[in-house]
Amino acid sequence: MILNLFLLIAGFIILVKGADWFVEGASGIACRLGIPQLIIGLTIVAMGTSLPEAAVSITSALKGNAGITVGNIVGSNIMNIFIILGLTAVITTVTVQKSTIYYEIPFVFLITILLMIFGYTGNTVSFYEGVIFWILFIGFLIYLFQSAKKNKDSVEQEETVPPVWKCILMLIAGGIMVVVGSDFAVDGASGIASAFGMSDRLIGLTIVAFGTSLPELVTSVTAARKGKADIAVGNIVGSNIFNILFVIGTTALICKVPFESKFIIDSIFAAAACVILWLGTIRHKELRRSCGVVMLLSYAVYFVYLCM
């Protein structure tokens, strides 16, 4: 128990510092290279903070145990919106870009429904369905590339931005630290949860999902407090897209991904999270504290469901 507590605390400390460097490096690259911060959040930051999910799921598939993939990803996506954006909105009002409201959030909803359909029809996500996810992922990257080209001229430079080489070093070091810190925190939290007799499913959908979502949590809150809200929102939306299309898609290319019937309800909660986020931002083009409170309460309802 003492070792698990040490791992949990050490993981949090490493995560906090790593996320700080990661945000600084990413936003610095965005300014220096003329790339909108929203695009950086949807790509580099989102993919970097999704590395724990990718590592857990793909490694499990290679070891012949892909059963935790769906629970890990769906649980993480629910936490990303309800907990992370909920907490971020409670801390500060977050401005949301029109492209995120009209394109990216609906896209997350659609691929969540697609995942549910794939799983429901065959109780697995097959190789060919993994190919479909990868095609959609490549299409999403093309969309981001076109958006970056269109908005490049509108990006303003900041006088205090470090050199590109230093931003890249901060990005790499921060990325390594969030992954290592997340790994420590997951091991510690899982050990503590097991000691208290929690079931594997509950651990997967809560403790492991929370642990692999810690980089998104710390990075988003840090970005919001630094006034870089585009990275905070883009990080979560991009991470959810990356989780489904890349992580589950890649895992399905390795082996069939089991989709148990009970994951239908979890997927419905994930889709509902997208709807709540969209409804909470469509009118004012920002995520306010009231919506953040609704998100946190919604997760409380989901947690009660898991414990039943």
Buried (B, 14 or more C-beta within 10 A) or exposed (E): EEEBEEBBEBBBEBBBBBBBBBBBBBBBBBBBEBBBBBBBBBBBBBBBBBBBBBBBBBEBBEEEEBBBBBBBBBBBBBBBBBBBBBBBBBBBBBBBBEBBBEBBBBBBBEBBBBBBEBBEEEEBBBEEBBEBBBEBBEEBBEBBEEBBEEBEEEBEEEEEBBEBEBBBBBBBBBBBBBBBBBBBBBBBBBBBBBEEEBEBBBBBBBBBBBBBBBBBBBBBBBBBBBEBBBBBBBBBBBBBBBBBBBBBBBBBBBBBBBBBEEBEBBBBBBBBBBEBBBEBBEEEEBBBBEBBEBBBEBBEEBBEEBEE
